[in-house]
Amino acid sequence: LWGKNLVDTFDEIFRKRARYCVIFVSEAYKEHVWTNHERQSAQARALNEKGEEYILPIKVDDVELDGMPPTTGYVSLKQGINKIAEILIQKLKS
């Protein structure tokens, strides 16, 4: 990514090219400028997907993210990283 305009590059990735967007929902995630930019690009894509699964949230703590309704299904980090990896692999195979 050296020398690239990261605003444009990340928007391109999260809004146009990625198959899914995995978000680790946490207070730290909520507070960072870049993660908010990524989330906003992902949410724009999710809106265009018209209900198709795109954002796959993993809940690290109980923080709520702007624009992420609490009715969105998530996986808890408490399940363990191995279980989350299994779930993600199954999602990618579907």
Contact map, one row per residue, 1 for C-alpha under 8 A:
1111010000000000000000000000000000000000000000000000000000000000000000000000000000000000000000
1111000000000000000000000000000000000000000000000000000000000000000000000000000000000000000000
1111100000000000000000000000000000000000000000000000000000000000000000000000000000000000000000
1111110010000000000000000000000000000000000000000000000000000000000000000000000000000000000000
0011111110000000000000000000000000000000000000000000000000000000000000000000000000000000000000
1001111111000000000000000000000000000000000000000000000000000000000000000000000000000000000000
0000111111100000000000000000000000001000000000000000000000000000000000000000000000000000000000
0000111111110000000000000000000000000000000000000000000000000000000000000000000000000000000000
0001111111111000000000000000000000000000000000000000000000000000000000000000000000000000000000
0000011111111100000000000000000000000100100000000000000000000000000000000000000000000000000000
0000001111111111000000000000000000001100100000000000000000000000000000000000000000000000000000
0000000111111111100000000000000000000000000000000000000000000000000000000000000000000000000000
0000000011111111110000000000000000000000000000000000000000000000000000000000000000000000000000
0000000001111111110010000000000000000100110010000000000000000000000000000000000000000000000000
0000000000111111110000000000000000000000111110000000000000000000000000000000000000000000000000
0000000000111111110000000000000000000000000010000000000000000000000000000000000000000000000000
0000000000011111111000000000000000000000000000000000000000000000000000000000000000000000000000
0000000000001111111110000000000000000000000000000000000000000000000000000000000000000000000000
0000000000000000111110000000000000000000000000000000010000000000000000000000000000000000000000
0000000000000000011111000000000000000000000000000000111100000000000000000000000000000000000000
0000000000000100011111100000000000000000010000000000011100000000000000000000000000000000000000
0000000000000000000111110000000000000000000000000000001111000000000000000000000000000000000000
0000000000000000000011111000000000000010000000000000001111000000000000000000000000000000000000
0000000000000000000001111100100000000000000000000000000011110000000000000000000000000000000000
0000000000000000000000111110110000000000000000000000000011111011100000000000000000000000000000
0000000000000000000000011111110000000000000000000000000000111110000000000000000000000000000000
0000000000000000000000001111111000000000000000000000000000001010000000000000000000000000000000
0000000000000000000000000111111100000000000000000000000000000000000000000000000000000000000000
0000000000000000000000011111111100110000000000000000000000000000000000000000000000000000000000
0000000000000000000000001111111100110000000000000000000000000010100000000000000000000000000000
0000000000000000000000000011111110010000000000000000000000000000000000000000000000000000000000
0000000000000000000000000001111111110000000000000000000000000000000000000000000000000000000000
0000000000000000000000000000001111111000000000000000000000000000000000000000000000000000000000
0000000000000000000000000000000111111100000000000000000000000000000000000000000000000000000000
0000000000000000000000000000110111111110000000000000000000000000000000000000000000000000000000
0000000000000000000000000000111111111111000000000000000000000000000000000000000000000000000000
0000001000100000000000000000000011111111100000000000000000000000000000000000000000000000000000
0000000001100100000000000000000001111111110000000000000000000000000000000000000000000000000000
0000000000000000000000100000000000111111111000000000000000000000000000000000000000000000000000
0000000000000000000000000000000000011111111100000000000000000000000000000000000000000000000000
0000000001100110000000000000000000001111111110000000000000000000000000000000000000000000000000
0000000000000110000010000000000000000111111111000000011000000000000000000000000000000000000000
0000000000000010000000000000000000000011111111100000001000000000001000000000000000000000000000
0000000000000010000000000000000000000001111111110000000000000000000000000000000000000000000000
0000000000000111000000000000000000000000111111111000010000000000000000000000000000000000000000
0000000000000000000000000000000000000000011111111111111000000000000000000000000000000000000000
0000000000000000000000000000000000000000001111111110000000000000000000000000000000000000000000
0000000000000000000000000000000000000000000111111100000000000000000000000000000000000000000000
0000000000000000000000000000000000000000000011111111110000000000000000000000000000000000000000
0000000000000000000000000000000000000000000001111111000000000000000000000000000000000000000000
0000000000000000000000000000000000000000000001101111100000000000000000000000000000000000000000
0000000000000000000000000000000000000000000001001111110000000000000000000000000000000000000000
0000000000000000000100000000000000000000000001001011111100000000000000000000000000000000000000
0000000000000000001110000000000000000000010011001001111100000000000000000000000000000000000000
0000000000000000000111100000000000000000011001000000111110000000000000000000000000000000000000
0000000000000000000111100000000000000000000000000000111111000000000000001100000000000000000000
0000000000000000000001111000000000000000000000000000001111100000000000001110000000000000000000
0000000000000000000001111000000000000000000000000000000111110000000000000111100000000000000000
0000000000000000000000011100000000000000000000000000000011111100000000000111100000000000000000
0000000000000000000000011100000000000000000000000000000001111100000000000001110000000000000000
0000000000000000000000001110000000000000000000000000000000111110000000000000000000000000000000
0000000000000000000000000100000000000000000000000000000000111111000000000000000000000000000000
0000000000000000000000001110010000000000000000000000000000001111100000000000000000000000000000
0000000000000000000000001000000000000000000000000000000000000111110101000000000000000000000000
0000000000000000000000001000010000000000000000000000000000000011111100000000000000000000000000
0000000000000000000000000000000000000000000000000000000000000001111100000000000000000000000000
0000000000000000000000000000000000000000001000000000000000000000111110000000000000000000000000
0000000000000000000000000000000000000000000000000000000000000001111111010000000000000000000000
0000000000000000000000000000000000000000000000000000000000000000001111110000000000000000000000
0000000000000000000000000000000000000000000000000000000000000001000111110000000000000000000000
0000000000000000000000000000000000000000000000000000000000000000000011111000000000000000000000
0000000000000000000000000000000000000000000000000000000000000000000111111100000000000000000000
0000000000000000000000000000000000000000000000000000000110000000000000111110000000000000000000
0000000000000000000000000000000000000000000000000000000111100000000000011111000000000000000000
0000000000000000000000000000000000000000000000000000000011100000000000001111101000010000000000
0000000000000000000000000000000000000000000000000000000001110000000000000111111000000000000000
0000000000000000000000000000000000000000000000000000000001110000000000000011111110010000000000
0000000000000000000000000000000000000000000000000000000000010000000000000001111100000000000000
0000000000000000000000000000000000000000000000000000000000000000000000000011111110110000000000
0000000000000000000000000000000000000000000000000000000000000000000000000000111111110000000000
0000000000000000000000000000000000000000000000000000000000000000000000000000101111111000000000
0000000000000000000000000000000000000000000000000000000000000000000000000000000111111100000000
0000000000000000000000000000000000000000000000000000000000000000000000000000001111111110000000
0000000000000000000000000000000000000000000000000000000000000000000000000010101111111111000000
0000000000000000000000000000000000000000000000000000000000000000000000000000000011111111100000
0000000000000000000000000000000000000000000000000000000000000000000000000000000001111111110000
0000000000000000000000000000000000000000000000000000000000000000000000000000000000111111111000
0000000000000000000000000000000000000000000000000000000000000000000000000000000000011111111100
0000000000000000000000000000000000000000000000000000000000000000000000000000000000001111111110
0000000000000000000000000000000000000000000000000000000000000000000000000000000000000111111111
0000000000000000000000000000000000000000000000000000000000000000000000000000000000000011111111
0000000000000000000000000000000000000000000000000000000000000000000000000000000000000001111111
0000000000000000000000000000000000000000000000000000000000000000000000000000000000000000111111
0000000000000000000000000000000000000000000000000000000000000000000000000000000000000000011111
